[in-house]
């Protein structure tokens, strides 16, 4: 009950993993039975928002696909991926009229531990938003002893001269998915799916500020508290620190 109080989206597998972290030896099926008995199953939403596509044809430089779905790496800050997704919120004016507005998120993720290194949030698809998050990610990953690779789809922002020049000046390889192939960046698509399932679907946001704050809180939670089985039941930050130590 205490675990679920702090982690409302933990299913029985993650509750089991958290109990293991706390030194409690218990069978996974027993945890599942207790979760069912207490009615603590996680609600799953089937409604999905339209996938945002930033592809506008060839408007700049197209980079080769250097990742080739090899998302795993044992080296922190070596392989970074990014993408853009959109969220919708409602805006109510002074006359009580409600309109649908959009918010855009541009995160940069480390494939080593799925940690979100940097991100930008804006009301419109913004080159400045992408570049600010990119420069922050470049700075954070500058401690990598090997040459880095930044992966993305073929969205217009990643074809910009400013984007490719920033990577080139820092001796970073640029990699892009093949045209129309979302599986080439499935690690980021998976993050968007998990994020929207846990903090967006089933919720209604009535302002840009409210939605922005919810996203910021979720990313902090995702990085520091949300444990993963593939990370030995640690959060992304915990796993990175354990490997460095």
C-alpha positions in Angstrom: 0.0 0.0 0.0 2.8 2.4 0.8 4.6 1.6 -2.5 1.4 2.3 -4.5 0.8 5.5 -2.5 4.0 7.0 -3.9 3.8 5.2 -7.3 0.3 5.1 -8.5 1.2 3.4 -11.9 3.2 0.5 -10.4 1.7 -2.8 -11.4 2.4 -6.0 -9.5 5.8 -6.5 -11.4 7.2 -3.1 -10.3 5.7 -3.5 -6.8 7.5 -6.9 -6.7 10.8 -5.2 -7.8 10.5 -2.5 -5.2 9.9 -5.1 -2.5 13.1 -6.8 -3.7 15.0 -3.5 -3.5 13.8 -3.2 0.1 15.2 -6.7 0.9 11.8 -8.5 1.1 11.8 -12.0 -0.3 8.4 -12.7 -1.7 7.0 -14.6 -4.7 5.8 -12.6 -7.7 2.5 -14.4 -7.9 1.8 -13.7 -4.2 2.3 -10.0 -4.9 -0.1 -10.3 -7.9 -2.7 -12.0 -5.7 -2.5 -9.2 -3.0 -2.7 -6.5 -5.7 -5.9 -8.1 -7.0 -7.4 -8.7 -3.6 -6.8 -5.0 -2.7 -8.1 -3.8 -6.0 -4.9 -2.0 -6.8 -4.6 -3.0 -10.5 -3.4 -0.2 -12.8 -6.0 1.3 -15.1 -5.0 0.9 -18.7 -6.4 3.4 -21.3 -6.8 2.4 -24.9 -7.5 5.9 -26.3 -4.4 7.2 -28.1 -3.7 10.6 -29.5 -2.7 11.1 -33.1 1.0 10.5 -33.6 2.8 13.8 -34.3 4.9 13.8 -37.5 7.5 16.5 -38.1 8.5 15.1 -41.4 8.1 17.7 -44.2 10.2 16.1 -46.9 13.9 16.8 -47.5 14.4 20.4 -46.3 18.0 20.0 -45.2 20.7 17.3 -44.6 19.6 13.6 -44.3 22.0 11.6 -42.2 22.5 7.8 -42.6 21.0 5.4 -40.0 24.0 4.6 -37.9 22.1 3.0 -35.0 20.2 0.3 -37.1 18.0 -0.5 -34.0 21.1 -1.3 -31.9 19.7 0.6 -29.0 21.7 -1.2 -26.3 25.0 0.2 -25.1 27.0 -0.3 -21.9 28.6 3.1 -22.2 26.8 6.1 -20.6 26.2 9.1 -22.8 27.4 7.3 -26.0 24.1 6.8 -27.8 21.4 9.6 -27.6 18.1 9.6 -29.2 15.4 12.3 -29.6 12.0 12.9 -31.1 9.0 15.3 -30.8 5.5 14.5 -29.5 2.4 16.6 -29.0 -0.1 16.9 -26.2 -3.5 18.5 -26.2 -5.0 20.7 -23.5 -8.2 22.8 -23.2 -8.1 26.6 -22.9 -11.2 28.4 -21.5 -11.5 32.1 -22.4 -13.2 34.9 -20.5 -16.5 34.1 -22.2 -16.4 30.4 -21.1 -15.6 29.2 -24.6 -13.3 26.1 -24.7 -10.7 25.5 -27.4 -8.2 22.8 -27.9 -4.6 23.9 -27.8 -1.4 21.9 -28.3 1.9 21.5 -26.4 5.1 20.0 -27.9 7.8 18.1 -26.0 11.4 17.6 -27.4 13.3 15.2 -25.1 16.8 13.8 -25.5 17.3 10.3 -24.1 20.4 8.2 -23.2 20.0 4.7 -24.6 22.3 3.4 -21.9 19.6 3.7 -19.2 16.7 5.4 -20.9 17.3 8.6 -18.8 15.9 11.8 -20.1 19.0 14.1 -20.2 17.3 17.3 -21.4 14.1 18.5 -22.9 12.2 21.5 -24.3 8.5 22.3 -24.0 6.8 24.9 -26.2 3.3 25.8 -27.6 4.5 25.4 -31.1 7.0 23.2 -33.0 10.1 25.3 -32.4 13.6 25.2 -33.8 14.8 27.2 -30.7 13.2 24.6 -28.4 15.0 21.7 -30.1 18.4 23.6 -30.2 18.2 24.6 -26.5 17.6 20.9 -25.5 20.3 19.7 -28.0 22.9 22.0 -26.6 22.1 21.0 -23.1 22.4 17.3 -24.1 25.7 17.9 -25.8 27.1 19.5 -22.6 25.8 16.7 -20.4 27.3 14.0 -22.5 30.6 15.7 -23.1 32.2 13.4 -20.5 31.8 10.3 -22.8 35.3 8.9 -23.6 34.0 7.6 -27.0 32.6 9.4 -30.0 28.9 10.0 -29.5 26.0 9.3 -31.8 22.7 11.4 -31.7 19.8 9.6 -33.4 16.5 11.0 -34.5 13.9 10.6 -37.3 13.9 12.8 -40.4 11.9 15.7 -38.9 12.5 19.1 -40.3 14.2 20.3 -37.1 16.9 17.6 -37.3 17.6 18.5 -40.9 18.4 22.1 -40.0 22.0 23.3 -40.7 22.2 24.6 -37.1 21.4 21.2 -35.7 23.8 19.2 -37.9 26.5 21.9 -37.4 26.2 21.7 -33.7 26.8 18.0 -33.8 29.6 18.3 -36.3 31.5 20.9 -34.3 31.4 18.6 -31.3 32.5 15.6 -33.3 29.2 13.8 -32.8 27.9 11.4 -35.4 24.3 12.2 -36.6 22.0 9.3 -37.3 18.5 9.3 -38.7 15.8 6.6 -39.0 14.7 5.5 -42.4 11.8 7.3 -44.0 8.5 6.4 -42.4 9.9 3.7 -40.2 9.0 4.3 -36.5 10.7 1.1 -35.4 14.1 2.7 -36.1 13.4 4.9 -33.0 11.2 2.5 -31.0 13.0 3.2 -27.8 11.8 6.8 -27.8 8.3 5.9 -29.1 8.1 3.5 -26.2 8.9 6.3 -23.7 6.2 8.5 -25.2 3.7 5.6 -24.9 4.6 4.9 -21.3 4.5 8.6 -20.4 1.1 9.3 -21.9 -0.4 6.1 -20.4 0.8 7.1 -16.9 0.2 10.9 -16.8 -1.9 12.0 -19.8 -4.5 9.5 -21.0 -7.5 9.7 -18.7 -6.6 13.2 -17.4 -7.9 16.5 -18.6 -5.6 19.6 -18.5 -7.1 23.1 -18.7 -4.0 25.2 -19.3 -0.6 25.2 -20.8 1.0 25.8 -17.4 -0.9 22.9 -15.8 0.2 20.4 -18.5 3.7 21.7 -18.6 4.1 21.3 -14.8 2.7 17.7 -15.1 5.2 16.8 -17.8 8.1 18.2 -15.8 7.0 16.4 -12.7 6.6 13.1 -14.6 10.1 13.3 -16.2 11.6 13.9 -12.8 9.7 10.9 -11.5 10.6 8.8 -14.5 14.3 9.6 -14.1 14.6 9.2 -10.3 11.8 6.9 -9.1 10.3 4.7 -11.8 12.1 1.4 -11.6 12.7 -1.0 -14.6 13.3 -4.7 -14.6 16.0 -4.3 -17.3 17.8 -1.9 -15.0 17.9 -4.5 -12.2 14.8 -2.8 -10.6 16.5 0.6 -10.4 15.4 3.9 -11.8 17.5 5.3 -14.7 19.5 7.7 -12.4 20.0 5.0 -9.8 21.3 2.6 -12.5 23.7 5.2 -13.9 25.1 6.0 -10.5 25.5 2.3 -9.6 27.5 1.7 -12.8 29.7 4.7 -12.3 30.5 3.6 -8.8 
